[in-house]
Amino acid sequence: MKNFDTTKWILYPFLFLLTLAVLIPILNLLALSLSDPLKVHELNGLSIFPAGFSLINYKVLLSNPLVTKSIFNTFLITTVGTLLNLLLTSMMAYILAKTTFVGKRLVVIFLIVIMVFEPGLIPEYLLVKDLGLLNTYASVILYKAINIYYLFILMRFFQEVPDSILEAARIDGAGHFRIYTKIMLPLSKPGLATMGLFYGVYHWNEYFRATIYITDPAKWPLQVVLRQFVVQRDNTAILGAQNLLSYEQVASLDFTSLQAGTIIIAMIPLLILYPLILKFYAKGALEGGVKD
């Protein structure tokens, strides 16, 4: 008779309830966004199926140039920012993890000091202003181009690469650039995927500095438009000032379901990204790299 595993009977129900706690709010927002505006009042906080079916909320959202432009801005900032973050962070992680140079210890101490004692917002704003980056995409893309905390995590991944592989490459005549591109990056895919996910989520959700540095609504990312509508209840952020809808259409809309639709649009790319990134979380990424 097999031993009774009490751990599974405790863990599985707990994980199931935890999954429901995460899924139900998302499904409730989706149901709100897809419901007929005249039947939204039939839903409650636990409803996961729409009352009726209507795409009017998404038609309204995607017909507003401010919303569509903000989606493009967010994709631009997230893509360029994440690629730049990964490039600079991985290059610095390789230098600190796998090379030796005079003053390396002082550089690491300096990085730790920067991580612990960050400058305030006012000096940061003055620097952005002096560089002429106000009201530009670069003002939010270049912020924390290298996150020190993420840098140390990636250094740990690089340190796991056996030095014997690098020595063999040097004997074959490989320089630092070739070792970095042909050996370190391919063998550190789980670490790079992790950092890419962290950086990507940060750029996608960033709104605070965008509200400070970017004053042109045409350059706003989606999160700023979402905040204007959901938090500040600025209806023009969604409906626009161009009279895209008739008075009757505006009167028939339910702004709660519009807010839900805006949140769903902001969530969809991240929900798609997570499963794509998870495949890189493979164990034994270095297995077979060193042969006996």
Sequence and secondary structure as in RCSB ss.txt:
>XXXX:A:sequence
MKNFDTTKWILYPFLFLLTLAVLIPILNLLALSLSDPLKVHELNGLSIFPAGFSLINYKVLLSNPLVTKSIFNTF
LITTVGTLLNLLLTSMMAYILAKTTFVGKRLVVIFLIVIMVFEPGLIPEYLLVKDLGLLNTYASVILYKAINIYY
LFILMRFFQEVPDSILEAARIDGAGHFRIYTKIMLPLSKPGLATMGLFYGVYHWNEYFRATIYITDPAKWPLQVV
LRQFVVQRDNTAILGAQNLLSYEQVASLDFTSLQAGTIIIAMIPLLILYPLILKFYAKGALEGGVKD
>XXXX:A:secstr
     HHHHHHHHHHHHHHHHHHHHHHHHHHHHHS TTTGGG  TT  S SS   HHHHHHHH HHHHHHHHHHH
HHHHHHHHHHHHHHHHHHHHHHH   TTHHHHHHHHHHHHHS   HHHHHHHHHHTT TTSTHHHHSTTSS HHH
HHHHHHHHHTS HHHHHHHHHTT  HHHHIIIIIHHHTHHHHHHHHHHHHHHHHH  HHHHHH   GGG  HHHH
HHHHHTS  THHHHTTTT S HHHHHH  HHHHHHHHHHHHHHHHHHHHHHHHTT  S TTTTSS  
